[in-house]
Amino acid sequence: MMIDAVKYPILTEKSMRLIDSNQYTFDMDDRLTKTQIKQIVQELFKVSVVAVNTHRPPRKKRRVGTRQGFKSSYKRVIITVKAGETIELIPS
């Protein structure tokens, strides 16, 4: 269940700049609370989490033929890790 909660890491220019200050960005299930997110990240990546910042971006419209709908919602999470610890996003 834990691995399903973390949808994927975000690898944009801004998120790559945040990695220098020990902050990592993920998209997660929108039903999770900050304390649950902190526990999941600590267990999955074996790091000490200092802070968890979350926000829900607005849903985007999608159209297939004549039908219109929305993409599923998600929660964008910025996790601050203790200095000296890292999360390996791209396996080497």
N, C-alpha and C positions, 0 to 999 in steps of 0.2 A: 504494500500500500504506500510505503514511503516514496518509492521511486516513481510511482504514478503521480504523486503530488507535485513533483518538480517536472514541469513540462519540458523546458529547455533553457540553457543559458543564453543571454543576450550578448551578442558580439557586434556592437556598433562603435563608432568613434568615441562617443561619450563614455560608454561602458569600459572601453579599453583604457581611457584616461583615468577612470576611477580605480582601476586595478592597481595603479601606482600608489594609491592611498589606502590599499587593503579593503576596497569595496567591490563587491561582485553583484551582478544583476541577473535575475532569473525571472521567468514567467512561471507562476504557480497556480494551483487550483484556487479559485476565488472564495471558497468556503473556509479556508484555513485562517486561524488567528495568528497574531504575531508570536505568541508563546509556542504554538504548535510548529510554526515555521522555524523558530530558533532550535527546537528539539530535533526536528528532521535534519536540518543542515549540520548540526553538531554530530549526529549519529552517522549520517551518510559520508561526510567529508572529514571527520575526525579533527575538527578545528574548534576554537573557542570563539563564539559569536559575541561581539560587544554590543551591536545595535541592529535593529531590523526596521527599515522604513518601507512602507507599502503605499501603493495607490492603484486605482482601477482606471485605466484609460477608457475613453468613450468607445462604445461599440461601433464597428464599421458596417455599413450596409453592403449587402451582396445581392446580386441579381442573376438569376438563371432563367433565361427566356423571358416569359411574362411574369414570373413570380419574383417577389422581392422578399428578402429576409435579412438577418443579421448574423455576423460571425459570433461564435460563442465567446462569452466574457471570460476574462482572466485577471489575475492580480500580478502586477509588476512589483518585484521585491528587490530592494537594494540592501545587501547584507554587509555589515562592517565586521571584519575579522580582526582578532588580536594581532598587534604588531609582531612581525617575524613569522607568522603562519600564512600559508597560501592554499588556494584551492586550484587543483590542476584541471582547467577547463578543456584543454586540447591535449589528449594523451600523446606522449612523445615516444 
